[in-house]
Amino acid sequence: MRFDWRKALISGGIALGLFLLVFLAVYLGQGLARAGAGEGPAYEGWWHAYDILSNGCFAGGAVLLGFPALLWVGRTGTFDVFSYSFYRLAESFRKSGEKRYATAADYHLEKMERRSRNKPVLWPYFALGAIALVLAIVFSSLA
């Protein structure tokens, strides 16, 4: 099996974007809430900025470590019966009466075969999540 740099870079970019989205939401949300209440870093001292940074890094790291876990649950076929029911519902609105899958078992086998051929690259999520949690611990100790 050959290492695919393209998949790794795309996965790393998605992981970084997901982290930045969660981090900025927490950081800006808490920063603006504290500044509006008169207790932001400019009013209480610079150490409150570390508290906000710690919260943002922890939330982003937790999301990055939780995303591969949810992906793993989905790839084991846990939700195939539910997705098959939605697939059949959408199929019922088509004009042609052809059924692609006769039973839910056929759908599940097809999906498992596709999953075995197309494996995601998850190490960027674990690496960035671990770095974010270490940064959260560092910022928390500085606060």
N, C-alpha and C positions, 0 to 999 in steps of 0.2 A: 504494500500500500504506500503510495507516494504522498508526501506532505504537500498540501495545496496552500500556497502563500496567499492566493487571491481570496479564498474563503476565510483564512485567518485574519487578513486585513479588514475585510468587510465585517466580520464578527467583532473584531476589536473596535472598529469605528462605531458600530451599533452599541457596544458596551460602553464606550466612552460617551456617546451621545445620551444614552439612558442615564448614566451617572450624572452628567452635567445637568440634565433636565431636572432630576430629583434634587440634586444638590442646590441648584439655583432657586428652585421653588421653596425649599426649606430655609435657605440662607436669606433670600430676599424677603420671604414672608415673616420670619422672625425679626430680621433687622428693621423692617418697616413697622412692625407691630411694636417693637420696643422703642423705636424712635418716636412713634406717634404717642406713646404713653409717657414719654419724657425720661426713659431709662435706657436709652441706647448707649453705644460705646462712647459717644461724644459727651454724654452727661455723667455716666457712672465711672468710666475709666476704660482703658484699652483692653483689660482682661475679659470683658464681656464679649468682645469680638471673637476670642478663642472659644468661648462657650457656643456661640452661634456656628462657628466653623466646625466644631466637634459634632453638633447636632446634624449639620448638613452632610458631613462625611459619613456619619453613622447611618443615616437614612439611605444615602446613595449606595453604601456598601451592602446594606441589608437587602436592598432591591437587587443588586448585582449578584448576590449569592442565592437569593430566592428564585430568580428567573430561571436558572438552569434546573433547579429542583422541579419547578412546574413544567418545564419543557420535558424533563425525564418522565414525569407522570403521564403527560399527554402522549409521549412516544411509546409507552408501554401498551397503549391501546385501551386505556381505562375509559375514555370518552367516545370510543368508536360507535357504540350503540346510539348515543345521542346524536352524533354527527350523521350517522346513517339515517336517522329519522328526519333530520332537517334536509338531508339530500333527497330523500323520497318525497318530502313535502314540496320542494322546489321542482322535482321531476314531474309531479302531478299537474303542474301548470303548463307544461310543454304540450305542444299540439301533437307531436308524434308520440304514440303510445309505447315506444320502446323502453324497456327497462335495462339499464346497464348492469345492475347487480340483482340477482334473483333473491338472495337472502342477505341478512346482516352478516352471516358468517363469510360469505363471498366478499363483501365489502371489507370486513376486518382482515381477511387474508391478503387482499390487494394492497391495503394500506400498510400492513406489516412488511410486505415485499418492497414497497416503495421506501419505507423507513430504513430497511436494511441496506439499500443502495445509496441513500442520501443521508449521511451522518453529519450532524452539525459540529462546528468547532466551538467548544465551550471553555477552553482554558483562558481566553481573555477575560471572561466574566469572573472566573475564580481569582485570577491574578489582580485585576483592578479592584474587585471586592475586598480582597485581603489587604491591599495597599490602602484602600479607603478606611477600613476598620483600624489599621495601625495608625493612620493619621488622626482618626477620631480619638483614639486613646492618647496620642501625643497632645492634641489640642485640649483634651479634657484635663490632662495633668497640668497644662499651662494655665488653665482658667482658674 
